[in-house]
Amino acid sequence: MSTLTDALDGVVDALTAAGIAATTNPADIVVPGAWVIPHDITEPTLCGGLTVRADVCLVAPDNGTANAIAILGDLLDQAAPVLTFDEPVRSMAVTPPGLSALPALVITTTTD
């Protein structure tokens, strides 16, 4: 597998171990859950590897603001122990291919 695939799969594995349904494939998104996508990739480090940052889109069903906030809060509590927060968490609507817009919190994290 590629460095990018390995990096994103590592984030998916960490989220799954934390009890969150996570995937890199938008066709496989389970709501509520997490969609992991590349954020940026920097030049190789002295050790030879690329630095990959991912966006973890925590998504909830769109069935009312209060309900979405509660679900997203629970997902954030589960994700926080297994991710680094490289930037402030952003609240937005995320539209995975083939799905309607979903309430989301987006975490930018550096992969291992």
Buried (B, 14 or more C-beta within 10 A) or exposed (E): EEBBEEBBBBBBEBBBEBEBBBBBEBEEBEBBBBBBBBBEBEEEEEEEEBBBBBBBBBBBEBEEEEEBBEBBEBBBEBBEEBBEBBEEBEEEEBEBEEBEEBBBBBBBBBBE
